[in-house]
Amino acid sequence: MDTAPRPSTSDLVFRDATDADVDTLVALIESAYRGDTSRTGWTTEADILEGQRTDPQGVVDVIKSPTSKLLTVERDGRVVACCQLEHRGTHAYFGMFAVSPELQGAGLGKVIIAEAERTVREAWGAREMHMTVISVRDDLIAWYERRGYRRTGEMTPFPYGDERFGIPQRADLQFELLVKPLA
């Protein structure tokens, strides 16, 4: 994996997404996971899924939910990353994580996930962070394991036939639950 030059993270601004961010966030998420643009980074799913990763309504739903937020990350006034945080009792759910493909591999993701973990501990008292990852994404799962997440072996089916989540290019897709205790 090629890596981008390591950027300074002191110039990052973390904030909750607003309705005005919807189109920008959809474009960011799509660019990180789908199509040729996603191949610039290492988080691409272009070889296993075609179609969309999210849509404006999916982003609006996260922004409007009273139990979630879409943490948005800016640098120099430009949205460069985001992640969904959802309060689920004693744990929080981490999803919709995207870093601009040209910035991937430079350490930005580590900073964002650490801020997400801090946020859910302080705002909601969450004791664990949960996420689901497509089980065939070994490189991505290994990255999360290096951040302290553990594989649970708990699988849920991929929503085949629901194109809101993409068009699968293989028949063995499922989601695995990853969990990290938050100190």
C-alpha angles and dihedrals in degrees: 000000000000113000130212119235110282106261127208111261096197090086094059120116117204118200142149115268120249133201088266089065098056100098093042092050094047089052091048094049093046092048092053096051114018138054132002094309089063090059088072087073131043100244095074119139091185093117095053104031135034127186124042131342094198140344137216093269092053091053093045090051091057093045093049098042113109090216099050146048136196106227108213124200122206134187119188090349093305123115106238103165145005143183136189118237118191126186110227105170112271092005138045129222120229118203148131088055113173135164121188105265095235090056097047118115094031100097098264093118092057091054093048096048090048090052090047091052092048091049096053093045093051101035100039107014089240113180096193139028117219129192138164123226129184101262096228091059094096095162092052093045090050089052090054091046089056086055091056101266118136131209113243100189087231107136133191124191122260109245096250111190095028103103091191084084097043138270110283117229093196137039101230103071120133137145124251121204114235120193135192126186111229113219 
